[in-house]
C-alpha cells in the first residue's frame, strides 16, 4: 500500500502531522492561503526534519481533512480560540496507536503559522508506545505554486510526490 511506505519516511510523519492538524481544526481555523508553503518540523530533542515545500489550495485542504478523518478516530477534539491563536486538545487512534496531544497554534495562515505540539503515544508500533513527543511545525508562505506543481504536491529532500495520490 502506498500509504504504508510513505509512513515509514520523514515525509510520512510530516503528512500525518499536517493531516491531523488540518482535520482537527478544519471548521475552526481559516485555511492556509493557496500557494506554495515551506514547512519545517523540529523536535524538542533537537532533531530537525528536512524542510518540505507543499502546494495547496482550498480543495486540497478539504481533502486532507477528510483523509485524516478516515485515518483516525478521535474520542476528544477540544478546540479553543485564545488571545494568541488556538489550542487543540485531542485524543485520537491511528494505526493501533492512541495519541493524546495538545497543540498551540499561532499565525495568520496567509503568511505564516506555528504549531507547538506535545503528545503522548500508547500502543501500536514497537518502540513508540509510551513515548512523549514535543514538536514545532512552522509554515511560511513562499508565493504561488511553481509551474507544473498541483495542489497536494510536496517536495522533501529534492524528491517531489503527490499527497493526493498517496491519500487514494
C-alpha positions as CSV (number, residue, x, y, z in Angstrom):
1,X,0.0,0.0,0.0
2,X,1.3,3.5,-0.9
3,X,0.5,4.9,2.5
4,X,2.5,2.3,4.4
5,X,5.7,3.1,2.5
6,X,5.2,6.8,3.0
7,X,4.5,6.5,6.7
8,X,8.0,5.0,7.1
9,X,9.6,8.1,5.7
10,X,10.1,11.6,7.2
11,X,7.6,12.8,4.7
12,X,5.0,10.4,6.2
13,X,5.4,11.9,9.6
14,X,5.0,15.3,8.1
15,X,1.9,14.2,6.2
16,X,0.3,12.8,9.3
17,X,1.1,15.8,11.4
18,X,-0.4,18.2,8.7
19,X,-3.4,16.0,8.2
20,X,-4.0,15.7,11.9
21,X,-3.8,19.5,12.2
22,X,-6.0,20.1,9.2
23,X,-8.6,17.7,10.4
24,X,-8.6,18.8,14.0
25,X,-9.2,22.4,13.1
26,X,-10.9,22.4,9.7
27,X,-14.1,24.0,10.9
28,X,-12.5,26.4,13.4
29,X,-9.4,27.9,11.7
30,X,-9.0,29.8,8.5
31,X,-7.5,27.7,5.7
32,X,-3.9,28.3,4.6
33,X,-3.6,30.7,1.8
34,X,-3.4,28.9,-1.6
35,X,0.1,28.6,-3.0
36,X,3.5,27.2,-2.0
37,X,4.3,26.7,1.7
38,X,7.6,25.8,3.3
39,X,7.0,23.5,6.3
40,X,9.7,22.8,8.9
41,X,9.4,20.3,11.8
42,X,11.7,20.5,14.8
43,X,11.5,18.0,17.7
44,X,12.3,19.3,21.2
45,X,15.3,17.0,21.5
46,X,16.9,18.9,18.7
47,X,16.2,16.6,15.8
48,X,15.0,18.6,12.7
49,X,13.5,17.1,9.7
50,X,14.3,18.4,6.2
51,X,12.1,21.4,5.2
52,X,9.3,20.5,2.9
53,X,7.6,22.5,0.3
54,X,3.9,21.9,-0.3
55,X,1.5,23.4,-2.9
56,X,-2.1,23.8,-1.6
57,X,-5.5,25.3,-2.3
58,X,-8.9,25.2,-0.6
59,X,-9.9,22.0,-2.3
60,X,-6.7,20.1,-1.2
61,X,-7.1,21.5,2.4
62,X,-10.6,20.0,2.5
63,X,-9.4,16.7,1.0
64,X,-6.6,16.4,3.6
65,X,-9.1,16.9,6.4
66,X,-11.4,14.2,5.0
67,X,-8.4,11.9,4.6
68,X,-7.3,12.5,8.2
69,X,-10.9,11.8,9.5
70,X,-10.8,8.5,7.6
71,X,-7.4,7.6,9.0
72,X,-8.1,8.3,12.7
73,X,-10.8,8.1,15.2
74,X,-10.8,10.9,17.8
75,X,-12.7,10.5,21.1
76,X,-11.8,14.0,22.1
77,X,-11.2,17.1,19.9
78,X,-11.5,20.3,22.0
79,X,-10.7,23.4,20.0
80,X,-10.5,26.8,21.8
81,X,-9.8,30.3,20.5
82,X,-7.1,32.0,22.6
83,X,-5.8,35.6,22.6
84,X,-2.7,34.3,20.6
85,X,-4.5,31.9,18.3
86,X,-5.9,28.5,19.0
87,X,-5.4,25.5,21.4
88,X,-6.4,22.0,20.4
89,X,-6.6,19.1,22.9
90,X,-7.3,15.8,21.3
91,X,-7.1,12.0,21.8
92,X,-7.0,10.0,18.6
93,X,-6.4,6.5,17.5
94,X,-4.5,5.8,14.3
95,X,-2.9,2.6,13.1
96,X,-3.3,0.9,16.5
97,X,-1.8,3.8,18.4
98,X,-3.6,6.2,20.8
99,X,-2.1,9.7,20.8
100,X,-3.1,12.3,23.4
101,X,-2.0,15.8,22.4
102,X,-2.1,19.5,23.0
103,X,-1.4,21.8,20.0
104,X,-1.0,25.5,20.4
105,X,-1.4,27.3,17.0
106,X,-0.5,30.9,16.2
107,X,-0.2,32.8,12.9
108,X,-2.4,34.2,10.3
109,X,-2.5,31.3,7.7
110,X,-1.8,33.9,5.0
111,X,1.9,34.4,5.5
112,X,3.0,32.1,8.4
113,X,1.8,29.9,11.2
114,X,3.4,27.9,14.1
115,X,2.1,24.7,15.7
116,X,3.6,23.6,19.0
117,X,2.5,20.1,19.8
118,X,3.1,18.0,22.9
119,X,1.9,14.4,22.5
120,X,2.0,11.0,24.3
121,X,1.6,7.9,22.3
122,X,0.5,4.5,23.6
123,X,0.3,1.1,21.7
124,X,1.0,0.5,18.1
125,X,4.4,0.3,16.6
126,X,7.1,-1.3,18.7
127,X,9.3,1.3,20.4
128,X,6.8,4.0,20.1
129,X,4.5,3.1,23.0
130,X,4.6,5.4,25.9
131,X,6.7,8.0,24.2
132,X,6.4,11.7,24.7
133,X,6.9,13.9,21.8
134,X,7.4,17.7,21.6
135,X,7.4,19.1,18.2
136,X,7.2,22.5,16.5
137,X,5.8,22.8,12.9
138,X,6.4,26.1,11.2
139,X,4.7,27.1,7.9
140,X,5.8,30.0,5.8
141,X,4.0,31.1,2.6
142,X,6.5,31.4,-0.3
143,X,4.2,32.6,-3.1
144,X,2.3,31.0,-5.9
145,X,2.9,27.3,-6.7
146,X,5.7,26.8,-9.3
147,X,4.8,25.9,-12.8
148,X,4.0,22.2,-13.1
149,X,3.0,21.8,-9.5
150,X,-0.5,20.9,-8.5
151,X,-2.3,21.3,-5.1
152,X,-1.2,18.4,-2.9
153,X,2.3,18.2,-4.4
154,X,5.1,18.1,-1.8
155,X,8.8,18.1,-2.1
156,X,11.2,16.8,0.6
157,X,14.9,16.4,0.1
158,X,14.6,17.3,-3.6
159,X,12.0,14.5,-4.2
160,X,8.5,15.5,-5.2
161,X,5.5,13.4,-4.5
162,X,1.7,13.8,-4.8
163,X,-0.1,13.6,-1.5
164,X,-3.3,13.3,-3.4
165,X,-2.1,10.0,-4.9
166,X,-0.9,8.8,-1.5
167,X,-4.3,9.5,0.0
168,X,-6.1,7.4,-2.6
